[in-house]
Amino acid sequence: MDERVIGRSQQLASVVGLGTWQLGADWGDVDDKEALAVLEAAAESGVTFFDTADVYGDGRSEQTIAAFLRGRPDLHVMVATKMGRRVDQIPENYVLDNFRAWNDRSRRNLGVDRLDLVQLHCPPTPVYSSDEVFDALDTMVEEERIASYGVSVETCAEALTAIARPGVASVQIILNPFRMKPLREVLPAAQEAGVGIIARVPLASGLLSGKYTKDTVFAADDHRTYNRHGEAFDQGETFSGVDYTTGVEAAAEFAALAPEGYTPAQLALRWIIGQPGVTTVIPGARNAEQARGNAAAAKLPELPAQTVTAIRDLYDRRIKDQVESRW
């Protein structure tokens, strides 16, 4: 699989990576055997970038990745994790002492002395404007705790503030055919600054897979049940912030646009890969089959111009008004 440089980090990531939120929590039950099978299927398909966080399953996702990589010393996989959501989401908690403590825990979970990439995990907006926060992150690099750092953001405005920071290697942002605003505002700025873009929530929490209907029932411990209106965390993390009924209807239209040989999910992933400035896209997977299918999107042909135009038209008609003013 093709690899691209993650911005200022100079580290390489496969164009399709693997998001591992599902392997920790909040997506229903995924047992240890199935979680390891997902990692194996992704790696065997050419994926060289795993994205996790210290709060995914309270460290379970990090520990599962570590267990897998211990058994596969032949693999070279870049692992990006996140920090900052183990405490109240207030700017005062984003200080060096906390960073060191969270870093120590993640390094233990992942079984490494230095983390490849650490991202602030959607912190409060004022954090992006704090010199002290980024000085602390620079100190973490100097102490060889981390090789590089980035941010995971909720809004385009936060992304643009972070991109202006000289030490930021990457910005992780929601980008998919139901969330196009970053194409206009964020990706050009990131390209100019040499900052990598990690596209997350690429399937709009599964909507763009075309598998769901208005009658689909998700597990009680699945965020697609308990966070549809932002009850637990930012609403944009669930179905990209799109109303579920609207999302299902639009997803059916989207699925009908898939060229021969593409699944709807692969259409979404191939569309993201083709956007100038994107470094890697990180779909999650609940089983090995999904992991292999997602990785296969990297080898599909470039989308026809008429398909790209139709995807934009669908967004403009059905989705844009719901999401652009908020994120």
Stockholm file with secondary structure:
# STOCKHOLM 1.0

chainA/1-327         MDERVIGRSQQLASVVGLGTWQLGADWGDVDDKEALAVLEAAAESGVTFFDTADVYGDGRSEQTIAAFLRGRPDLHVMVATKMGRRVDQIPENYVLDNFRAWNDRSRRNLGVDRLDLVQLHCPPTPVYSSDEVFDALDTMVEEERIASYGVSVETCAEALTAIARPGVASVQIILNPFRMKPLREVLPAAQEAGVGIIARVPLASGLLSGKYTKDTVFAADDHRTYNRHGEAFDQGETFSGVDYTTGVEAAAEFAALAPEGYTPAQLALRWIIGQPGVTTVIPGARNAEQARGNAAAAKLPELPAQTVTAIRDLYDRRIKDQVESRW
#=GR chainA/1-327 SS CCEEECGGGCCEEESBCEECSTTTSSBSCCCHHHHHHHHHHHHHTTCCEEECCTTGGGGHHHHHHHHHHHTCTTCCCEEEEEESCSSCSCGGGCSHHHHHHHHHHHHHHHTCSSBSEEEEESCCGGGGGCHHHHHHHHHHHHTTSBSCEEEECSSHHHHHHHHTSTTEEEEEEECBTTBCHHHHHTHHHHHHHTCEEEEESTTTTTGGGTCCCTTCCCCTTBHHHHCTTSSSSCGGGSGGGCCHHHHHHHHHHHHTTCCTTCCHHHHHHHHHHTSTTCCEECCCCSSHHHHHHHHHGGGSCCCCHHHHHHHHHHIIIIIHHHHTTTC
#=GC SS_cons         CCEEECGGGCCEEESBCEECSTTTSSBSCCCHHHHHHHHHHHHHTTCCEEECCTTGGGGHHHHHHHHHHHTCTTCCCEEEEEESCSSCSCGGGCSHHHHHHHHHHHHHHHTCSSBSEEEEESCCGGGGGCHHHHHHHHHHHHTTSBSCEEEECSSHHHHHHHHTSTTEEEEEEECBTTBCHHHHHTHHHHHHHTCEEEEESTTTTTGGGTCCCTTCCCCTTBHHHHCTTSSSSCGGGSGGGCCHHHHHHHHHHHHTTCCTTCCHHHHHHHHHHTSTTCCEECCCCSSHHHHHHHHHGGGSCCCCHHHHHHHHHHIIIIIHHHHTTTC
//
